[in-house]
């Protein structure tokens, strides 16, 4: 399968538009606070980069001066980059993050 076909397949599975950003963030997991960089956001979640190992796939919080604090869950991770699913309503995400970038 070509790279183009793979990319098309991934984009077809996405339920929400992703917007690339470079925002400072803070991940709260297992009583630890870790600095992170938020690489992209959507109504459903975010992709982040950490300097440390990504926490286990349990519940956590992601905070940013741009949108406050959301509850989230790690759904994948690879080499200090992780995909988070927001455990917030899409309406709340659209209302808060949508002030900074259009998400629909």
N, C-alpha and C positions, 0 to 999 in steps of 0.2 A: 504494500500500500504506500503511495507517495505521501510526502510531507503535507502537500496540499489537501489530499483526501483526509488525512488524519485531522488537520486543522478544521476542515469543513465539518467533520463528524463531531468534533468537540463543540464547535460553535452551535451546531444544531441541537445538542443536548442541553445547552445552557438555557435556563428559564428566564434569566434577567440580563440586561445589558451591563457589561463591566466598563468602568471608567478608570483609566490609569491616573494615579495620584502619587505623590511622594510626601506623606504626612508622618510626623512623629507620633508614636503611640506608646501605650503602656499595657502590657498583658498581665493580668492577675490570675495566677494558677497555683493551687496547692500552697497557699499562704506566702507565695513569692510574687514580687513585682519585677517584670522584665521589660526593658526598653525594646521597642521594635520599630520597624519602618512599615507603614501601610503602603503597599504597592498598587493595589487596585481595590475598588469597592463596587458592590452591586446591591440591589434590594435584598438579596439573599445572603450576602456574606462579604468576605474580604480575603485578599491574599497578603500575607505579611512576611517580613524577613526578620530573623533574630540573630544576634551574635552568639547566642547560647543554644543549647539543644532545645528543640521544640517540646513543650510539656505534653504529657500523655493525652489521650483523646477524651478527657473528661470535661465537665463544664468549667468555664473560665469567664473572665471579663476582658473586654478590649476597651481602652479609653483613649480619647483624643480630644484636644482642645477644639477640634472642628465639630464634634458631635456628642461629646459627653461619654457616658459609659453604656455599653451594650453587653448583654449576656451572650455568649457564643460557645461553640464547640469546634474542636479541631476535627476536620473530616479527612485530611490527607496532610502528609509532610514529607519533605525530601530536601536534604542538605541545607538545613536552617531556614527553609521556606515552608510556609504552611498555608493551607486553605481553611478558612473559618466559615462556619454557617452561623448566621445570627439567629439567636433564639428570641427575637423580638418580632413584632408584627411588621409587615412590609409598610404599613401606613406610618408607623413610627420612624422606620428607617428613611422613608421618602421625605418625611417632614424634617428630620434633622440633618441627614447627609445631603438631601436634596437642596438645602439652602446653599450648598457649596458647589455641587456638581449635579447636572440633570441626570436622573437615573431612569428615565423612561422616555 
